[in-house]
Structure formats: structure tokens, C-alpha cells
Amino acid sequence: MKDSNIRILLNTLIFLSACISIVLNYFNGPYYGLGKSLTTILVILLPVLVRGKHRVFKRILIVALCFCLLGDILLLNPSYFVYGLAAFLVAHLLFVKGFIGLIGWQKNPTVALILLVIGIALYTWLYPDLGGLVWPVALYVLVILCMAWQGIALYLKEKTKAHGLIALGVLFFLLSDSMIAVSKFKNPFELSGLVVLSTYWLAIALIANAGYLIIGAGDK
């Protein structure tokens, strides 16, 4: 099967699995955990199955997505929230490392400032309700802002389709994690599962598809 056909097939399966998992989550279906894990595993297969020369970036991306999978599993149990947070923290650090490895550290102070203002505003709003998670959440916010900064700045530097997918992916990651924070620490809303899961899987699928394109056309 051609690489392009593999990518189309995987993206179709990811979409179907994500839709089924979201429905199972909404109705508290007994197989939601399985569907959630399967969807992320299908996303991981995108960089796993593509052939190319960008081996270092490929390895980093796969490991980062595996930490996302670990976070998915841990967050199935509310009592493991901190451990799930830690798993995603590692994933974001690996994404940062992968993005920097492509064309180096991107300074772009404008993007950094905009993201920092958004992050400070959100954290300030959440702060009174964070309890014992004040410092873990602060660290997490800084790391995901850094990941978003490098992902967006990367696109503004290169402006290719693959880098555009990365920029969209990090923005959806920010949105997804923000909705998790709102639901957990402020006011849970009825469709929180739909919003969080759809934006999360969009985020990692966009980043994985970007990786598929970069690895497949890689020259390193």
C-alpha cells in the first residue's frame, strides 16, 4: 500500500474511533477507556508507519505521543490526575525538543508575549480553585505555552503545509487543556467531554500528520 493511502486509511480510522469514543464517553459506555486508548494508538501509527530520513524527529514524536497515550490511560481514573498531568508534561517537553530539532529555537517575541498574556490570564482566573495543585499547574502552563510558542513560531518561519499543521495542532492542544482546567477547577459543563476529546484528538492528529509529511520528505 502506498504511503499516501496508509495516511488516508489511518486518518479515517482515527476519525471513526474518535467519534465512537466521544459517544461512549457521553453515555458512560463501558468500553470508553478502550476506545480512547485505541484512538490515540491509531494516531501514533502515523509517524510509526511512514518511511523517511528524519529519524531523530520521528523517534521524538513517537515517544511524545506514547506519553500522551499514557496520560490518556491515567486520566481515566480521577485519582491519577497528577500522574496524567505529569505524562502530558513530558509529552509537551518532547514536542518542544522535536520542534527545535527541525530548524532550531525560534525566538519570535510577539508570539511569546501573546501566549504569555493568555497563560497568565487563565492561570490567574484558575488560581483560587487550584488548591494543592498551584505549582504543578503553573509548571504545566509554562511548558505548554513554550510548546505552543515553538510550534507557532516554527510555522511563521517556514510557512509550509506541515508546519501549518503543527501550528494548528498546538493551538488545539491549548484549547483542549484549557477546557480540561475549566471543567475540573471551575464549572463542569455538559459537553465538556465532547469539547475536550475532539480538540485533543485534533491536536495530536494534526501534529502526527505534520510529522508524517516531514518524515516522509525529510532530508536529515
Disulfide bonds with the S-S distance in Angstrom:
none
